[in-house]
Amino acid sequence: MSLKLTLTQRLAVVFAVLLLICSGTSAWLQVRSNRMHELEVVQALSRDVAESIARDAQLTDANGLMPGAVRNLFNQLMMVNPSVEVYLLEPDGRIAGHAAPEGRLRREQVDLGPVRRFLEGRMLPILGDDPRSSDGRKVFSAAPLSVKGKQVGFIYVVLLGEAHDLLAAKGSANAVLKTALLSIAMVALLCLAAGLVAFALITRPLRRLTESVRQFDIDGPPPELSALPAGSMEKGQDEIAVLDSAYRQMVRRMGEQWKALTRQDQERRELIANVSHDLRTPLSSLHGYLETLLLKDASLEPSERRRYLGIALEQSRKVGALSQSLFELARLEYGFVQPEPEAFSLADLVQDVFQKFELRAQAQHVQLDADFPLQLPSVRADLGMIERVLSNLLDNALRYTPEGGRVRVVIVVKGDRLEITVSDSGPGIASELREGLFRRPFTVGGARRDGGLGLRIVHTMLELQGSSIKLVETGDTGASFQFSLPRAVEHSVSV
């Protein structure tokens, strides 16, 4: 069964294992370093031992080496230094004389490579073969032996022999090693305790962030930012602070998106309710007049029948216009309609739209005015969409402008854009209705037409072309809507 450890616990386990490995390696290196230093000191102090023996002892005669002389010399040296062992070597390294007890010699020949390095004065310690061990190597002292100027062999002195090994095996060296290991273990425990405290302090912000994430409910609104741990993405912050700041930014964006979704859902509900209400009225009227025509067909005068049919037809047109607006808005909002920009004369387009509403304006005794420069640059936009935008704005303006009023279109060149303002002299729009003006239906004086979809369609069409529409204050009565379009490159039209 796998252990479920927290991040702090896993870090502590990994740190403890690494600390154990490092402590063991440190202990091994320390013991080895002390051992090598001890061997260097012993070999340096006894460097001239073999040369002194070769100079003062009688180990050769006229025939060469005297193997028997080694035992007498060894007995004398044991009285002075019991740890040394003396050997006579032939020029090829074979052991010619020794004082080892019977059966204790494990080698018949000593490697002369270390001996030559020693005689050359190389860096100490230099380890050579231990004749009393099959694979052991020990520090030594060596000197050449000559007869009448001819080298006949070497004297080879092992400085730390079997007597030294037996004494070290009795526990004196183990006590030193235990002391060293105990001190390293104490240091390791202190480092482990300090590491655990450090991990707890380092991961505390991460634990707070984890708790915040755990409390996050995906099915509900995002938590308030004040409930989250503070953090920033300033340069120099550690990764946990950066993660904390990134989480806060994510929550902030989700909060904004949640509010936007909530607002859009509310607007959609209002739109459905308003459209349902606006559809119910003309449909009820249409149904009523058609039912009257059906029930009273035999008794109706031709003039009455025509009047009823005219009213029914008018209600049918209202239903059709509302359905067309809904269909058009759905296509725009779901991306089924994309703008196709082209260069065209905005002045000509305004005149064409004015002609569409001229008879209606005359019937309502409303004056249509246009104000723009004689040399008006062309614009680059979707001609059909801009025509629909102007048509919707003029339709709204004529709907709310009283008899004897005025609807005005003003075009001003500002830099690389043309600014268009459509204003009327109607009752205007109350301040409480201006919020969400282009997202939800509104009423002026209790009247609402086409479900209030006209401005929403205008807003969506301009948004698709990188523009926007706003309600501006002019100081006069009525409402003024303003938007802008980009100029076409190096092209102007005279009017």
PETA-V746341 format. One record per helix or strand of 2 or more residues. SS is the DSSP state (a for helix, b for strand). FROM is the first residue (numbers start at 0). LEN is the number of residues. If there is no record, write none. Layout:
SS/FROM/LEN  SS/FROM/LEN
//
This chain:
a/6/39  a/48/8  b/59/2  b/63/2  a/68/12  b/84/5  b/93/5  a/111/8  b/126/3  b/136/11  b/149/9  a/161/41  a/203/12  a/224/3  a/238/57  a/301/32  b/341/3  a/345/18  b/366/5  b/374/7  a/382/18  b/405/9  b/416/8  a/430/3  a/449/3  a/453/11  b/468/4  b/479/15
//
